[in-house]
Amino acid sequence: MNAILTLVALGLGDPPAPAALVCPAPIAAKGEVKGGPLLPHTFELTHRGPAGTITITKIEAGCGCLRRTLSAGVLQPGETVKLTLEVNTLTQPDGPNRWQAVVGYTLDLPGPPAASRTGEVLLAMTATVAREVVVAPPQLGFSCTGEAAQTLTVTDRRAKPLTVVRAASSSPHLTAEVGQPAAGPGGIRTQLVTLKLTAAAPPGHRDEAVVLLTDDPEYPEFRVPVRVLKRAAGAVTAAPDEVTVRLAPGEEEVSALVQLRAPDGKPVRVEAAESDFPGVAVKWSPGAGPVATVRLTVSGAVARQPGGCRVRVRLAEPAGQEVVVPVSWTGGTRK
């Protein structure tokens, strides 16, 4: 008893302060959903503290397939904001899936003396994806110096298949031409959509999207992510120009190598490289040579949930050039 009283007197027995930002239902179980359409859910976040101002400082999603919309970023006691998470199920695997986001906040307490503390709220959506209509590939990447074209194939095995009636692009340099539906092997109907990147597209890396609009109310649209890496003539190239890794059972981390070369054979030397996502480590070979090597390592804590980032490599030779390598991981589990 005396020991307990001593701990309380020293402040070591005090319980932790309750969270100021609270979500009454932090996990949304959506059951079985159709693969392809967007899957939205709105969470409510309430300031349950007795005093102070809450400022939401970040919303980190574990997957690039999540779009986030927040109704407000500052709350007073008793106020509630709404956060909508929207999953693009087109790019997600069939079967059980889990998507999560971390909401970070700061609570500024009134003084004197003024004080502040930070906190996080973990939100998650779960669903089992079942696919009737297939868009292949579900996402595209262009890596080129001039104009280029790629093709999407929409396959519908149902007795009454849908038709893509129109396509819209997020970029004037990316166009989509919708072909006529045709019967494939076994009478299964397919439809081709040709995406073209114009030669006038500016150099650099951009994330675009093409939306396929259909005549089926169950599948009103498919949103196809398109990564564009337009290289200037003579620019250093990366091989591979996009990295995808998966954590195997029992692994604590997963790595991949990227090789950088100049098209004219001149020496390449890396000055610095960094990832825009915590948990992805980057190392590179020292010195200059015909090939420079960059190693990307994704920690197990990160790779167990689908996600992605960009790694920016700044070159000392050729001076002034930068190479951006998109990196994605598809998730994995321990044994």
Secondary structure, DSSP 4 states (H G I P E B T S, - for coil): -HHHHHHHHHTTTPPPPPPSEE-S--EEEEEEEESSSEEEEEEEEEE-SSS-EEEEEEEEESSTTEEEEES-SEE-TT-EEEEEEEEEGGGSPSEEEEEEEEEEEEEEE-SSSPEEEEEEEEEEEEEEEE-SEEEESSSEEEEESS-EEEEEEEEE-SSS---EEEEEESSTTEEEEE---EE-GGG-EEEEEEEEE-TTSPSEEEEEEEEEEEEETTEEEEEEEEEEEEPPTT--EEESSSEEE-PPTT-SEEEEEEEEE-TT---BEEEEEEESSTTEEEEE--S-BS-EEEEEEEEHHHHTS-EEEEEEEEEEETTT-EEEEEEEE------
